[in-house]
Amino acid sequence: MSAAPRPEPDSRGSGVRTDIQALRAFAVMAVVGFHIWPLALPGGYIGVDVFFVISGFLITGQLVRGREAGTLKLSRFWAARARRLLPASLLVLLASVVLTLIWAPPTVAGQYLRSIIGSALYVENWLLAADGVDYLAHDNQPPIAQHYWSLSAEEQFYVLWPLLVIAVTVGVSRSLAAKRRALLTAVVAIAVVSFAVSVWLTGASYPFGYFSTVSRVWEFALGAIVALAPALRLPRWAHLLAWFASLALLIATAFAFDATTRFPGPAALLPTAATALLIALGPTAPSRVLERAVALRPVQWLGDQSYGIYLWHWPLIVIAPAVLGHAPDLPHNLVILMLTIVLAAVVKRFVEDPIRFGARTRTAAPARIGLATVAAMVLVVASAGVPMWQNARAAAEQQAAVADELADPADCRGAHLLLASGCEGHAGTTYPASAMVPTLAGLMDDTGGAYGCYDYEVTTATEPTSCTFGSTSPDALRIAINGDSHGAMLVPGLREVAEDRGWSIDTYVGRGCVWRVPGAEDCATRYATLDEHILQGDYDVLLVTALNTQDVDDAAREVIAQEYAAAWRAAEQAGIQVVVLADNPNVPQSAQDCVAASTEFDLRTCAFPEADAHLDTDPLRAAAELADVPLIDLSDAYCVDGACPMALGGVIVYRDTHHITATFSRTLAPYLADELERAVGQR
């Protein structure tokens, strides 16, 4: 997102565009309102799209005028953009590092710092797109620099768009009109292609559809088309009707759209087209009353401050619960809003304007601006990267220091505390947060390589990703693991016990589409390949487990159980012993938040009632009974005396609200292995 500190002329040099400043004011308050009061303004995110159209209009006009006058120099253009945008944005990122290190819960600090690094390098939109399809990051809390995704997309636009303007107009007739026609044709073509990509990605890979620059270029291009097309001339009545219709459409989408709207895609045409039409209608409102309303000083001032407001609001919103110790209420949210505006005004007055308009910086060589920019980016990256490296090193050292204790049942760490004989006397042992494994700072990264052989796009993959580990003996017990991420999270532990027990294990785990017959229609390809690999894989045992999802009703669970059972009967007919592992507890978010804020841990710390674990709703249990196959129930490893601890023997059990940590997986694996051997009749 960008917002100029002073009203800018339009692309034809016709004077100050107070209407654009008013659009900026609307856009930034829509975004801020959506982030602070999402229920009241559920579609306020369309403000970002308004900014994209404005940027496409203004920047294209600036580039075209420079190109036509023969004064367009890439180095000076980019240096001017750097002076305009980077001082404030990098300053806010530095402030975000400080906020993170002082107040952010340690469980999310690494995620925040990573986001800051991505934002300092202006690739945050691509990081968020990748995280959106990464199951490990899918449940992450929004990071402190998430809002920089739009600024990243805009910076990428600023790099590429002048190259397009130059490339398209090279060799074209000297006629200015011919150059504009050629450029307009190219921009329209880009808009059409980008919009098609946006529609496709919004359906096929929503995170990339939302965050990727490719699926957003058409919004910038809409503004560029307005800058390049002939001025729009309408009769007074038509002008008035178009002005009110466009404004009404903007306001309506801000209230009517919500989190369920597939966006950007076709829906984004409404706010972007309305913005483009308002700009095309010209700087003058259709009546004196409206003109005065648009030009009101508070409106213009907000438009003037919009860039800083956008930068500051999100870090304050994200960090507020940690500072307050609870979610902000109405008075707190009003304070956040006022503090945002004050910080934006102060930074604009003392940082943005002096650097952008100061004599020394305005006349500085582009190379000097570039060096200063790189130095500032390096400073931000280092300030975030060093703590990340320190946390990673501390986590590794902590794991190494207790590795022997975790492996020895007599030390009563992790699952051993509840399952190993002789550990009853250790139930009251308290561990300081600094002694926990995984460390709180390393909690989200404690996966133990579990997802190295995990299918993220199961509905489109023609072949399942599979890994083999354990014994290579031809006499080894051959086991196939089928499941989703809850199957994958067992891998760190099973990998360690497999070879000792003479097992050879193949994994068939992925994001959803656990083997069922007939199952979900969009999983048909996955099921067909699993049929082939499992039924013809010469396996002795099929171990199945999956997430006990809570977003289906009892009737749907019954259908799922029947479909599981049908698949397992086919496996049993092929001579494969099916063994089912009931899912672990579902964890309330309040318990996970409690872990992040705790300073010491025992059995009672952050524990939640076993009744909230939803163990009895697991369709795997019903399916095992229907198919008459063994069921392994390890609920005693998770819950005791009606409560489910979040930490056992100095080991944090869960990395989020339903996945266990790799550390806990390793302590659980010997008991799972014992139960599996009993189920297949080896003990």
Secondary structure, DSSP 8 states (H G I E B T S, - for coil): ----SS--B-TT--SB-HHHHHHHHHHHHHHHHHHH-TTTSTTTTHHHHHHHHHHHHHHHHHHHHHHHHT---HHHHHHHHHHHHHHHHHHHHHHHHHHHHHHS-HHHHHHHHHHHHHHHTT-HHHHHHHHHH-HHHHT----TTTTHHHHHHHHHHHHHHHHHHHHHHTTS-S-HHHHHHHHHHHHHHHHHHHHHHHHHHHHH-HHHHHH-STTTHHHHHHHHHHHHS------HHHHHHHHHHHHHHHHHHHHH--TTS-TTTGGGHHHHHHHHHHHHT-SS-SSHHHHHHHT-HHHHHHHHHHHHHHHHHHHHHHHHHHHHSS---HHHHHHHHHHHHHHHHHHIIIIIHHHHH-HHHHSS-HHHHHHHHHHHHHHHHHHHHHHHHHHHHHHHHHHHHHHHHHH-GGG--TTHHHHSTT-GGGTT--EEGGG-BS-STTGGG--TTTTTTEES-TTT-SS----EEE---TTSEEEEEEESHHHHTTHHHHHHHHTTTTEEEEEEEESS--S-SS--GGGHHHHHHHHHHHHTS--SEEEEE----SSS-HHHHHHHHHHHHHHHHHHHHTT-EEEEE-------HHHHHHHHH-SEE-TTTT-EEGGGG-GGG-HHHHHHHHHT--EE--GGGT-BTTEE-SEETTEE-BSSSS-B-HHHHHHHHHHHHHHHHHHTT--
